[in-house]
Amino acid sequence: MSPDLLFWLSLALKMAVTAGFVIAAAMVAERAGAAIGAIVATLPVAAGPAYVFVALDHDAAFISASAIGSIAAHAATAVFSLVYIVLAQRYGTMVSVIGAVAVWFIVAFLLRSVSWTFMTVAATSLALYGICIALTNRYRYVQMPAIVRKWYDIPLRAFMVSCLVAAVVSLSAHVGPIVTGLLAVFPIVMTSLTLIFQPRVGGPATAALIANTMWGLVGFSACMFTVHLAVIPFGTWAGLTLALAVSALWNVVLYWLRRRALLRRGVRSAGPVSGRR
């Protein structure tokens, strides 16, 4: 088999596997509502496989350096979410999505131009998340209407995610670890969700889904910090596995806290009623 054919077959397999991960996560999100759907959507279903495939061709030092680029670029996703949420209250799908994506690229490349250290990227990320969470918190509480799936949903998601994986894997050998890390964390899952949901359920309901991703984004950054810190001392595969465990544990804790808050709210609302005669 020729090297060129082997490359294209390998790339096609990588694209198909990653698209399958994202499609499965999006289908769960559709059925679970804005808050639980947001928890699922912020799992590393796109960046995770991208990092696995990049790790097949690069050493631990490259992966660790790429994670710093991912952390810096991922902080721009909080700004992406803020811009989309605000625009979606008043504008249609294309204006909202294109505006948010344009801001993401601007902020991500500005962040990429900085020579980051562990401490500076951590401080910047925490500051951006804190500001964006505070500004978007009031948009979280909108009911997600029932969704009727269209025939093009799965092909659209598969196409978008496949393009991302193809870009990351193909370019990583030419653009260096920082740009590789930036491409790996482009908000492809949230972008695909906004493109599919907003035309059907409206801007405010879709914005609620994105607003509920904010705390999940913090967990994703914790996942990337784990990659940066763990792959060199523990090895690439052990470090990536540990990072996945950190992300999953973070989202499980978020789910538990939400369930607890809902139960408390239910008890409070039921209390006065049960006392009436």
Residue pairs with C-beta under 8 A, 6 or more apart in sequence:
11 166
11 169
11 170
14 49
14 53
14 165
14 166
14 169
15 161
15 162
15 165
15 166
16 162
17 49
18 45
18 46
18 49
18 50
18 53
18 161
18 162
18 164
18 165
19 157
19 158
19 159
19 161
19 162
19 165
21 45
21 46
21 48
21 49
21 161
22 45
22 46
22 157
22 158
22 161
22 188
22 189
22 192
23 154
23 157
23 158
23 161
24 45
25 40
25 41
25 43
25 45
25 189
26 41
26 153
26 157
26 189
26 192
26 193
26 196
28 37
28 40
29 36
29 37
29 38
29 40
29 41
29 193
29 209
30 37
30 147
30 149
32 40
33 144
34 140
34 142
34 143
34 144
34 205
34 208
34 209
34 211
34 212
35 140
35 212
35 258
36 255
36 258
37 144
37 209
37 212
38 209
38 210
38 211
38 212
38 213
38 216
39 212
39 216
39 251
39 254
39 255
39 258
40 251
41 189
41 190
41 193
41 209
41 213
41 216
42 189
42 213
42 216
42 217
42 219
42 220
42 251
43 216
43 247
43 248
43 251
44 51
44 220
44 223
44 243
44 244
44 247
45 189
46 161
46 164
46 165
46 184
46 188
46 189
47 70
47 184
47 185
47 220
47 224
48 240
48 244
48 247
49 165
50 164
50 165
50 168
50 169
50 183
50 184
51 63
51 66
51 184
51 227
51 240
52 240
53 165
53 168
53 169
54 62
54 63
54 66
54 168
54 169
54 172
54 180
54 184
55 63
55 236
55 237
55 240
57 169
57 172
57 173
58 66
58 172
58 177
59 236
60 231
60 232
60 235
60 236
60 239
61 232
62 177
62 180
63 177
63 227
63 231
63 236
63 239
63 240
64 227
64 228
64 229
64 231
64 232
65 177
65 178
65 181
66 177
66 178
66 180
66 181
66 184
67 181
67 224
67 225
67 227
67 228
67 231
68 116
68 118
68 121
68 178
68 181
68 228
69 112
69 177
69 178
69 179
69 180
69 181
69 182
70 181
70 182
70 184
70 185
70 224
70 227
71 116
71 121
71 122
71 125
71 181
71 221
71 224
71 225
71 228
72 108
72 111
72 112
72 114
72 116
72 121
72 124
72 125
72 181
72 182
73 108
73 111
73 112
73 181
73 182
73 185
73 186
74 125
74 185
74 217
74 220
74 221
74 224
75 107
75 111
75 121
75 124
75 125
75 128
75 129
75 221
76 103
76 104
76 107
76 108
76 111
77 104
77 185
77 187
77 190
77 217
78 128
78 129
78 132
78 133
78 214
78 217
79 103
79 104
79 107
79 128
79 132
80 100
80 101
80 103
80 104
80 107
80 187
80 190
81 100
81 132
81 136
81 187
81 190
81 210
81 211
81 213
81 214
81 217
82 132
82 135
82 136
83 99
83 100
83 103
84 96
84 97
84 99
84 100
84 190
84 194
84 207
84 210
85 136
85 139
85 207
85 210
85 211
87 95
87 96
87 99
87 100
87 203
88 96
88 194
88 198
88 203
88 204
88 206
88 207
88 210
89 139
89 203
89 204
89 207
90 203
91 99
91 203
92 198
92 203
93 194
93 195
93 198
93 199
93 203
96 194
96 198
96 203
97 191
97 194
97 195
97 198
100 191
100 194
101 191
104 186
104 187
108 182
109 182
111 124
112 178
112 179
112 182
114 120
116 124
118 228
118 229
122 225
125 221
129 214
129 217
129 218
129 221
132 214
133 214
133 215
136 210
136 211
136 214
137 211
137 214
139 204
139 207
139 208
139 211
140 208
140 211
140 212
141 208
142 204
142 205
142 207
142 208
143 205
144 201
144 205
144 208
144 209
145 200
145 201
145 205
147 197
147 200
147 201
148 200
150 196
150 200
153 196
156 192
156 195
156 196
157 192
157 196
160 188
160 191
160 192
161 188
161 189
161 192
164 183
164 186
164 188
167 183
168 180
168 183
168 184
171 179
171 180
171 183
172 180
172 183
175 183
185 220
185 224
190 210
190 213
193 206
193 209
193 210
194 206
194 210
197 205
197 206
197 209
198 206
215 254
216 250
216 251
216 254
218 250
219 246
219 247
219 250
219 251
219 254
220 247
222 246
222 247
222 250
223 243
223 244
223 246
223 247
223 250
224 243
226 239
226 242
226 243
226 246
227 239
227 240
227 243
229 239
230 238
230 239
230 242
230 243
231 238
231 239
231 240
232 239
233 239
234 242
